């Protein structure tokens, strides 16, 4: 297959899904919605759907992709701070499970669109819990200064108002504090914050039918071969131990990266080895247009030379895009790199292909699975 392309290990994906489902099997009221923004490739969506997961969407286009892939609308949750009217209308027509509402202004528009259609919109209030996830600033979503969610000081009034609104059925509380979180303490802190919020909301007469704690569980980018499946057990145990659910309440999760990151690799070919005084560059045919995480977040991905057993040398692995940030890794020890060698950029199953662009008018990367090779 022509490089660059994404290669997905569907056997590893299934093992990951099986481990996840085993961890929640003792909790019949717990449900996982796959965050489709992590990877919307049909190769990925089919085994996710067959495993019985729902879908977490943040755009109408993602809802369309989920429906096309065969997911039941009753398992679709719709989040995002900027839902357009057409997206709300489509979600209402398809009778999705829930809108995660992020502001009073959005609540008013959802009511307006629901009344026009003669529908009742099931909603959960996305609350900004002001919990520091201690992760990269660009993927932190639960601090008071972030654009996401309803401020705690406004929550009671908005909940009380929603209970009087025609066309609106307030049913849940939604939270999400960030991504690539490996320390369970922020999740425990989130549980404590939710417990307090639930007690406070009793003053309004509102008891949520479900609590949605979002996702955020991270993966081991540094050593993916030894840790291909994330620590689901510690993650779910944290909520089991610290979250005080009310009688009959369901608990929902929105996991993306932890499900698919490790099953994907970006495969690229070396175009040139360029030597400067004190540095060597392995210039590949993949660029930041194919995998933007290193350029956008300074993210680390392990890189492996598939075609060489030569003595390890130090390289900067870079792409062809006309940007100085088009770098996959600096000072990487790789088996001697030659023109034409194939490099695998690991842990690229999440926020890789789905964030690809056509900057420099480059073509989008292709995809395949190990089963297809």
JOZISUL-V23705 format. One record per helix or strand of 2 or more residues. SS is the DSSP state (2 for helix, 1 for strand). FROM is the first residue (numbers start at 1). LEN is the number of residues. If there is no record, write none. Layout:
SS:FROM:LEN
SS:FROM:LEN
This chain:
1:5:4
2:10:15
1:30:6
2:36:3
2:42:9
1:54:4
2:60:9
2:73:3
1:76:3
2:85:9
1:98:4
2:104:14
1:121:8
2:137:3
1:150:2
2:152:11
1:168:7
2:185:20
1:210:3
2:232:11
1:250:6
2:257:7
1:264:13
1:279:6
2:293:5
1:303:3
1:312:7
1:327:9
1:342:4
2:353:3
2:359:3
1:366:4
2:370:3
